[in-house]
Amino acid sequence: MIRTALNNLLIRLHLRRDPSQIWEPPTLLDHLLSSPLQYLFSRIYHALLVLRGRPFHPPRNKPTIRVVCLSDTHNLTLPSEAVPSGDLLIHCGDLTVDGTVAEIQRQVDWLRALGGEKGFRHRVVIGGNHDVWFDEAVRGKGQGMEREVNLAGVEYLRDRMVRLEFSGGRWLNVYGWGALPWCGEGFALQYERDRHPWEGRIPDETDILVTHTPPRHHRDLGLGCDGLLEEVWRVKPKLHVFGHVHAGWGKEAVYYDECQRAYESLMAKPTRGFLRDLIPGARWIEAFNILRYGLSSILWKWIMLGPGTNNGGLMVNAALTYRNTGRLGNPVTVVDL
């Protein structure tokens, strides 16, 4: 009883996260009480990524392709001046709240108008769990759900790839699908976590991968999909854009190497609490490998290869809604390819 009362007090003081609020980030105290080792080496891993520099640079002898990434607008729109100009506009799903035809149409019309104002040559859209109309299995009837959405001017992707042409003779293969792990009754495009549909699904030649769910352990608060992560390791797209977990907003370099594998292995291990984390074991080996492989990669790059030699990829959580506030607050993410 005393322990419960203390924990409730810490929650009221915002020193701990309410266990029911899994879409909000854990506090520092949460991290320390669940696994200080995982928390410490997560910070070390991301510091190592910064020291490695940019994961890639646009080609010098060809025009740059500017990709503007959006997700989780939930019926809201940004003014034109808040959206950077670019060549490719991507929306990673959850355009709406209830997923009705009217809601989706308003969002598509907004994206179409941005294309004309901002010079986008292509606009790619996928569905999210809130975009019910895109999923016939849960669409139902009423609220005009039997009507069609006018998708002219946008490329809606549902488990398919499209090859897009840009200036200077450049092409990008973009694969998209909004499927995601189960998160509640009445939502769209869901699958059971232990029966994911990703294995062998994404085409090998994919340059840009667009999903609604994050892969596990990357900008996801631990809510991403393990199956998607393994498929991403197989394909290794240059850019993977997603959303869904609002509080995971941001960019993260990926290299698909021993350092990343050690990081993901450590983060996948069950938490053991503050005291048990201090006892040496297998997780200490993974932590050591993060440091060993990370420092080796930095030394090899800067001593042997020099600046601009990275050949990695980038993961982007493009959610625009700030946490669970219901308002747009995260900046638009831009990537130059």
QUIPE-V38191 format. One record per backbone hydrogen bond with DSSP energy under -1.0 kcal/mol. CO is the residue of the C=O (numbers start at 1). NH is the residue of the N-H. E is the energy in kcal/mol with one decimal. If there is no record, write none. Layout:
# QUIPE-V38191
<<CO/NH/E> <CO/NH/E>>
This chain:
# QUIPE-V38191
<<1/5/-2.5> <2/6/-2.4> <3/7/-2.3> <4/8/-2.5> <5/9/-2.1> <6/10/-2.3> <7/11/-1.9> <8/12/-2.3> <9/13/-1.9> <10/15/-2.9> <10/16/-1.3> <11/14/-1.6> <18/21/-2.4> <20/22/-1.2> <21/24/-1.6> <27/31/-2.2> <28/32/-2.3> <29/33/-2.4> <30/34/-1.9> <31/35/-2.6> <34/273/-2.9> <35/39/-2.2> <36/40/-2.8> <37/41/-2.4> <38/42/-1.7> <39/43/-1.9> <40/44/-2.1> <41/45/-2.3> <42/46/-2.1> <43/47/-1.8> <44/48/-2.4> <45/49/-1.8> <46/50/-1.6> <47/51/-2.0> <48/52/-1.4> <50/53/-1.5> <55/312/-2.9> <65/337/-3.1> <66/87/-2.5> <66/88/-2.2> <67/335/-2.6> <68/90/-2.7> <69/333/-1.3> <70/92/-2.3> <71/320/-2.7> <72/321/-1.0> <73/76/-2.1> <79/82/-1.9> <80/83/-1.5> <87/121/-1.7> <87/122/-1.6> <88/68/-3.0> <89/124/-3.2> <90/70/-2.9> <91/126/-1.6> <93/72/-2.6> <94/74/-2.3> <95/75/-3.7> <99/133/-1.6> <100/104/-2.5> <101/105/-2.8> <102/106/-2.0> <103/107/-1.8> <104/108/-2.7> <105/109/-2.7> <106/110/-1.8> <107/111/-2.4> <108/112/-2.6> <109/113/-2.2> <110/114/-2.1> <111/115/-1.6> <112/116/-1.2> <113/117/-1.9> <114/118/-3.0> <118/86/-1.4> <122/89/-2.4> <123/155/-3.5> <124/91/-2.5> <125/157/-2.6> <128/131/-1.3> <129/188/-2.5> <130/132/-1.9> <131/134/-1.5> <132/135/-2.3> <135/138/-1.4> <135/139/-1.1> <142/145/-2.1> <144/147/-1.9> <149/151/-1.0> <151/154/-2.1> <155/125/-2.4> <160/176/-2.0> <162/174/-2.9> <164/172/-2.2> <170/166/-3.4> <172/164/-2.9> <173/207/-2.3> <173/208/-2.3> <174/162/-2.7> <175/210/-2.8> <176/159/-1.2> <176/160/-1.3> <180/191/-1.7> <184/187/-1.2> <189/180/-2.2> <191/182/-2.2> <192/195/-2.0> <198/201/-2.6> <203/206/-1.7> <207/239/-1.9> <208/175/-2.3> <209/241/-2.9> <210/177/-2.0> <212/243/-1.8> <214/225/-2.1> <215/218/-1.3> <220/223/-2.4> <225/216/-1.7> <225/229/-1.7> <226/230/-2.1> <227/231/-1.8> <228/232/-2.6> <229/233/-2.1> <230/234/-1.5> <231/235/-2.1> <232/236/-3.3> <238/314/-1.8> <239/209/-2.8> <240/316/-2.8> <241/211/-2.3> <242/318/-3.0> <243/245/-2.6> <244/246/-1.0> <245/248/-2.0> <246/249/-1.5> <250/317/-2.9> <252/315/-3.0> <254/313/-3.4> <257/261/-2.4> <258/262/-2.3> <259/263/-2.1> <260/264/-2.7> <261/265/-2.2> <262/266/-2.3> <263/267/-2.5> <264/268/-1.4> <266/269/-1.1> <273/277/-1.5> <275/278/-1.3> <276/279/-1.1> <282/286/-1.7> <283/287/-2.3> <284/288/-2.5> <285/289/-2.2> <286/290/-1.9> <287/291/-1.7> <288/292/-2.9> <289/293/-2.8> <290/294/-2.0> <291/295/-2.5> <292/296/-2.0> <293/297/-2.2> <294/298/-1.8> <295/299/-2.6> <296/300/-2.5> <297/301/-2.1> <298/302/-2.6> <299/303/-2.4> <300/304/-1.3> <300/305/-1.4> <301/306/-3.7> <313/254/-2.2> <314/240/-2.6> <315/252/-2.2> <316/242/-2.5> <317/250/-2.2> <320/329/-2.7> <320/330/-2.4> <322/325/-2.3> <327/322/-2.5> <333/69/-3.1> <335/67/-3.4>>
